[in-house]
Amino acid sequence: MDHLTELRKRLFYSILAIVVTGVGCFIFAKEMIDFLIHPALLLNPPIHLQVLKVQGMFIVQVLVAFVGGLILSIPVLVYQIWAFVKPGLYRKERKWVGLLIVITFFCFIAGAAMAYYLMLPLALRFFMNISQPYSVSPIIAIDYYIRFVLMLMLSVGVVFELPVLSFVLAKMGVLHAAFMKKSRKYALIFIFILAAILTPPDPFTQLMMAVPLIIVYEISITIVRLSEKSST
């Protein structure tokens, strides 16, 4: 019962953090939507976005606010997870919490930024070029476009957390660099399957997701190796 009470408290603080930051993001929803739409307007010709439902823009605002709140509350969420497992950690393991919170947030932002500034423009140009020979005007529902952009950014952001997870597992003695090297070929298969699940059903976007995943996996091997050396 003590564990359940503690878990309930940590879940309450986590949900509260998401709600508070989400409300703050809702206030700036217009600026956030303009930011997400900007890559579509840079294309030649630009993508024309339209609202197909009466409540369409409100749903988009709520979605953007929720995702923005979720991202901004990552440090709080990581801290709540650490606070829940803290009683079972050794003192030498507890000293990593501050660094892990910062790195976790940084890795997610780095992944989301890569998705927005690199992968999204490539994906939009690729898909829009396909429609040009057919003389089809690129007019897309804004809710579908926003979901596509947010899903891409969230997926890549989560993928970039792999080095953090690898570091934690290495410190716990669960993960070893030798095992990761030996399992590389199986990891590649899993990476392409994961890319197919996290991205829209097209080979181009899946490939763009798979390549960063492979790079992150190799970085994780290096991090685990360095962690093992520091522990010896």
C-alpha positions in Angstrom: 0.0 0.0 0.0 2.9 2.4 0.7 4.2 1.8 -2.8 0.8 2.3 -4.3 0.4 5.6 -2.4 3.7 6.8 -3.5 3.0 5.8 -7.1 -0.3 7.7 -7.0 1.4 10.8 -5.7 4.0 10.7 -8.4 1.4 10.2 -11.1 -0.6 13.1 -9.7 2.5 15.4 -9.9 3.2 14.2 -13.4 -0.3 14.8 -14.6 -0.4 18.2 -12.9 2.9 19.2 -14.6 1.5 18.2 -18.0 -1.8 20.1 -17.4 0.0 23.3 -16.2 2.5 23.4 -19.0 -0.3 22.4 -21.5 -2.4 25.3 -20.4 0.6 27.6 -20.9 1.2 26.2 -24.4 -2.5 26.6 -25.2 -2.1 30.4 -24.6 0.7 30.4 -27.3 -1.0 27.8 -29.5 -1.1 30.2 -32.5 2.6 30.8 -32.4 3.3 27.1 -32.0 1.0 26.2 -35.0 2.7 28.9 -37.1 6.0 27.4 -36.2 4.9 23.9 -37.3 3.3 25.2 -40.5 6.4 27.2 -41.5 8.2 24.3 -43.4 5.1 23.7 -45.5 5.1 27.3 -46.6 8.7 27.2 -47.7 8.0 24.7 -50.4 7.7 25.6 -54.1 4.8 25.7 -54.6 3.8 25.9 -50.9 1.3 23.5 -49.4 -2.1 25.0 -48.9 -3.6 23.9 -45.6 -7.3 24.0 -44.9 -9.8 23.2 -42.1 -12.3 20.5 -43.0 -14.2 20.4 -39.7 -16.1 23.1 -37.8 -14.1 22.3 -34.6 -10.9 21.5 -36.6 -8.7 24.4 -35.4 -9.8 23.9 -31.8 -8.8 20.3 -32.0 -5.4 21.3 -33.5 -4.9 23.9 -30.7 -5.6 21.3 -28.0 -3.3 18.7 -29.7 -0.4 21.2 -30.0 -0.9 22.4 -26.4 -0.9 18.8 -25.1 2.2 17.8 -27.0 3.9 21.0 -26.0 3.0 20.5 -22.4 4.2 16.9 -22.5 7.6 18.0 -23.9 8.1 20.8 -21.5 7.2 18.6 -18.5 9.8 16.0 -19.4 12.2 17.2 -16.6 9.4 16.9 -14.0 8.4 13.5 -15.3 11.9 12.2 -15.1 12.3 13.5 -11.6 9.0 11.8 -10.5 10.3 8.5 -11.9 13.5 9.0 -10.0 11.7 9.9 -6.8 9.6 6.8 -7.0 12.6 4.4 -7.5 15.0 6.4 -5.2 14.5 4.2 -2.1 15.8 1.3 -4.0 19.0 3.0 -5.3 22.5 3.2 -3.8 24.0 6.5 -2.9 26.4 6.4 -5.8 23.5 5.8 -8.2 21.5 8.8 -6.8 24.2 11.3 -7.7 23.4 10.9 -11.4 19.8 12.2 -11.2 20.5 15.8 -11.9 22.6 15.0 -14.9 20.1 12.5 -16.2 17.3 15.0 -16.1 19.2 17.5 -18.1 20.5 15.0 -20.6 17.1 13.4 -21.0 15.5 16.7 -21.9 18.4 17.7 -24.2 18.3 14.4 -26.1 14.6 14.7 -26.7 14.9 18.3 -27.9 17.8 17.3 -30.1 15.8 14.5 -31.7 12.7 16.7 -32.2 14.9 19.5 -33.7 16.5 17.0 -36.1 13.0 15.8 -37.2 11.8 19.4 -37.7 14.8 21.0 -39.4 16.1 18.1 -41.4 13.7 15.2 -41.8 10.4 17.1 -42.2 11.6 19.4 -45.1 13.0 16.3 -46.9 9.8 14.3 -46.4 7.6 17.2 -47.5 9.6 17.8 -50.7 9.6 14.1 -51.5 5.9 13.7 -51.1 5.0 16.9 -52.9 7.3 16.1 -55.8 5.4 12.9 -56.3 2.2 14.8 -56.9 3.6 17.3 -59.5 3.5 15.1 -62.6 -0.2 14.5 -61.9 -1.0 18.3 -61.8 -2.5 17.8 -58.3 -2.6 20.8 -56.1 -1.1 20.1 -52.6 -4.1 21.0 -50.4 -3.9 19.2 -47.1 -6.2 19.2 -44.0 -4.3 21.1 -41.2 -5.2 18.5 -38.5 -3.6 15.7 -40.6 -0.5 17.8 -41.3 -0.1 18.8 -37.6 -0.5 15.2 -36.5 2.1 14.1 -39.1 4.6 16.7 -37.9 4.1 16.1 -34.2 4.3 12.3 -34.6 7.5 12.6 -36.5 9.0 15.0 -33.9 7.8 12.8 -31.0 9.0 9.6 -32.5 12.5 10.9 -33.2 12.7 12.6 -29.8 11.8 9.3 -28.1 14.4 7.5 -30.2 17.1 9.9 -29.1 16.5 8.8 -25.5 18.2 5.5 -26.3 21.7 6.7 -25.1 20.1 7.7 -21.8 18.4 4.4 -21.3 21.6 2.6 -22.3 23.6 4.6 -19.7 21.1 3.8 -17.0 21.0 0.1 -17.8 24.8 0.0 -18.0 25.1 1.6 -14.5 22.7 -1.1 -13.2 24.8 -3.8 -14.8 22.0 -5.0 -17.0 23.5 -3.9 -20.4 27.0 -4.5 -21.7 28.8 -3.1 -24.8 29.8 -6.7 -25.8 26.2 -7.8 -25.9 25.1 -4.8 -27.9 27.9 -5.4 -30.5 27.0 -9.1 -30.7 23.3 -8.2 -31.1 23.9 -5.5 -33.7 22.3 -7.5 -36.6 19.2 -8.2 -34.6 19.1 -4.6 -33.5 19.1 -3.5 -37.1 16.1 -5.7 -37.9 14.3 -4.3 -34.8 15.2 -0.8 -35.8 13.5 -1.1 -39.2 10.4 -2.7 -37.7 10.3 0.1 -35.1 10.7 2.7 -37.8 7.8 1.2 -39.7 5.6 1.4 -36.6 6.5 4.9 -35.6 6.2 6.6 -39.0 3.5 6.9 -41.6 3.2 3.9 -43.9 5.7 4.9 -46.6 9.3 3.6 -47.2 10.9 7.1 -47.5 9.9 8.3 -44.0 10.6 4.9 -42.5 14.2 5.0 -44.0 14.7 8.5 -42.6 13.7 7.2 -39.2 15.8 4.1 -39.4 19.1 5.9 -40.3 19.1 8.1 -37.1 18.1 5.0 -35.1 21.2 3.2 -36.3 23.4 6.2 -35.5 21.9 6.5 -32.0 22.4 2.7 -31.5 26.1 3.0 -32.3 26.4 6.1 -30.0 24.7 4.0 -27.2 27.4 1.3 -27.6 30.1 3.9 -27.1 28.3 5.3 -24.0 27.9 1.8 -22.5 31.6 1.1 -23.1 32.6 4.4 -21.4 30.3 3.7 -18.5 31.8 0.2 -18.0 35.3 1.7 -18.0 34.4 4.4 -15.5 32.9 1.7 -13.2 36.1 -0.4 -13.1 
